[in-house]
Amino acid sequence: FPAGTTLLDVRAHSLFSKWFSTSGKLVSTLFQMVQDMVQDEPNALVCVLVDEVESLASARNTSGNSGDPSDAMRAVNSLLTSLDRLRSFPNVLILATTNLTGSVDMAFVDRVDLKIHIGMQRVGIVDTSGTIPSFYLLQQQLQQQQVDENPNTIGPLLLECARQADGLSGRSLRRLPLQAHSHNFLGGSEV
């Protein structure tokens, strides 16, 4: 896209309000802003990443049974209507993530063009060069920054990092730099 790309990172749970009936309005307002962006700049791509979409698009067929207020249903309805309105724009891409696929409303799932399951990365998945595919970009970044004088040590270091992180979720991995910094700041005390 010649005019560039914009990424909007939406934390779905943050769109819920403590005030009754305002969650649906917040969802509508967000997606109206996206629609305005794609209309105002048709030569720019707008990517919307909705993290933990299950909190925004929870299955309506189970929400009545669990005692959830109808505000959650209004939010789902607002999301579905907003997605339908954006479908006609070629310069918008909606990406959604969830760990709870069974909790997502089927009407939302029906609107999804492509569903990809990405399981937990395991250290046992190693290619012939001995590197882990999911760490390839990190390895490239480390080499570009010339973190180590001897580039041959980057592969083993990366492999050891992968072994240490084996089985951790993406959320846990995102917290590691902060935890390491806190650990160092506290003089090696338990964090």
C-alpha positions in Angstrom: 0.0 0.0 0.0 1.6 3.2 -1.1 0.4 5.4 1.7 1.7 3.1 4.4 0.3 0.9 7.1 -1.3 1.5 10.5 -1.5 -1.1 13.2 -4.2 -0.8 15.9 -3.7 -3.1 18.8 -7.0 -3.6 20.6 -7.2 -5.3 24.0 -10.7 -6.6 23.8 -11.3 -6.8 27.5 -10.6 -3.0 27.8 -13.7 -2.3 25.7 -16.0 -3.4 28.5 -17.4 -0.8 30.7 -18.8 -1.0 34.2 -21.7 1.1 33.0 -24.6 -0.9 31.6 -25.1 -0.7 27.8 -21.9 1.3 27.1 -19.7 -1.7 26.0 -21.6 -2.0 22.7 -21.2 1.7 22.2 -17.4 1.5 22.8 -17.1 -1.3 20.3 -19.1 0.7 17.7 -17.0 3.8 18.3 -13.8 1.9 17.9 -14.8 0.3 14.6 -16.3 3.6 13.3 -12.9 5.1 13.9 -11.4 2.2 11.8 -14.0 2.8 9.1 -13.2 6.5 9.0 -9.4 5.7 8.7 -9.9 3.4 5.8 -12.3 5.8 4.0 -10.0 8.9 4.6 -6.9 7.1 3.3 -7.9 4.5 0.7 -4.2 3.9 -0.2 -3.2 3.0 3.3 -3.6 -0.4 4.9 -5.2 -0.5 8.4 -4.5 -3.6 10.4 -6.6 -4.2 13.6 -5.2 -6.7 16.0 -7.9 -7.9 18.5 -6.1 -9.7 21.3 -8.2 -12.2 23.4 -11.2 -11.8 21.1 -13.1 -14.3 23.2 -13.7 -11.6 25.8 -15.3 -9.4 23.1 -16.9 -12.1 20.9 -18.0 -14.6 23.6 -20.5 -17.2 22.5 -24.0 -15.7 22.9 -25.6 -19.1 23.2 -23.8 -19.8 26.5 -23.9 -16.2 27.9 -27.6 -16.4 28.8 -27.0 -19.6 30.8 -24.1 -18.1 32.8 -25.9 -15.1 34.0 -23.9 -12.6 31.9 -25.7 -9.3 31.4 -27.2 -8.5 28.1 -24.5 -5.8 27.8 -22.0 -8.6 26.7 -24.6 -9.7 24.0 -24.8 -6.1 22.8 -21.1 -5.9 22.5 -21.0 -9.1 20.4 -23.8 -7.8 18.2 -22.0 -4.5 17.8 -18.8 -6.3 16.8 -20.6 -8.4 14.2 -22.3 -5.4 12.7 -19.1 -3.5 12.6 -17.2 -6.3 10.9 -20.0 -6.6 8.3 -19.6 -2.8 7.5 -15.8 -3.1 7.1 -16.0 -6.1 4.8 -16.4 -3.9 1.7 -13.1 -2.1 2.3 -10.1 -3.7 0.6 -7.6 -1.8 2.8 -8.5 -3.1 6.2 -7.3 -6.3 7.8 -8.7 -7.6 11.0 -6.5 -10.1 13.0 -7.9 -11.8 16.1 -6.2 -14.0 18.7 -7.7 -16.4 21.2 -6.6 -19.2 23.4 -10.2 -20.3 24.0 -11.5 -21.2 20.6 -14.6 -22.9 22.0 -15.7 -19.7 23.7 -15.9 -17.6 20.6 -19.3 -16.9 19.1 -20.1 -19.0 16.0 -21.3 -15.9 14.1 -17.9 -14.4 14.6 -16.2 -17.6 13.5 -18.4 -17.7 10.4 -17.1 -14.2 9.4 -13.5 -15.3 9.6 -11.9 -15.9 6.2 -8.8 -17.7 7.4 -8.4 -19.6 10.7 -4.9 -20.6 11.7 -4.1 -22.7 14.8 -0.6 -22.0 16.2 0.3 -24.4 18.9 2.9 -24.0 21.5 6.4 -24.0 20.0 8.4 -26.9 21.2 12.2 -27.2 21.3 12.0 -30.5 19.6 11.0 -28.8 16.4 14.5 -28.1 14.9 15.5 -27.8 11.3 18.6 -29.3 9.7 20.8 -26.4 10.6 20.1 -26.9 14.3 18.1 -23.6 14.7 14.5 -23.3 15.8 12.3 -21.8 13.1 10.3 -19.5 15.5 13.6 -18.0 16.7 14.9 -17.3 13.2 13.9 -13.6 13.2 15.4 -13.1 16.7 18.6 -14.7 15.5 18.7 -12.4 12.5 18.2 -9.4 14.8 21.0 -10.5 17.1 23.3 -10.9 14.2 22.5 -7.5 12.8 23.1 -5.9 16.2 26.4 -7.8 16.5 25.6 -8.7 20.1 28.5 -11.2 20.2 31.9 -10.9 18.7 31.7 -14.5 17.6 28.6 -15.1 15.5 29.0 -18.9 15.9 27.9 -18.6 19.6 24.6 -17.0 18.7 23.0 -20.3 17.5 23.9 -22.3 20.7 22.8 -19.3 22.9 19.5 -19.1 21.0 19.0 -22.8 21.3 19.6 -22.7 25.1 17.1 -19.8 25.4 14.6 -21.9 23.5 15.2 -24.9 25.8 14.7 -22.6 28.8 11.4 -21.2 27.3 10.1 -24.6 26.3 6.4 -24.8 27.2 6.0 -21.1 28.1 3.1 -19.2 26.6 3.5 -16.1 24.6 2.2 -14.1 27.5 4.9 -15.5 29.8 7.6 -14.9 27.2 6.5 -11.2 26.9 7.0 -10.8 30.7 10.5 -12.2 30.7 12.4 -9.0 29.9 10.7 -7.1 32.7 11.2 -10.0 35.1 14.9 -10.2 34.2 15.3 -6.4 34.7 13.5 -6.6 38.0 15.6 -9.6 39.1 18.8 -7.6 38.2 17.5 -4.4 39.8 16.7 -6.3 43.1 20.2 -7.7 43.1 19.3 -11.2 42.1 16.6 -11.6 44.7 13.6 -13.8 43.8 11.0 -11.8 41.7 
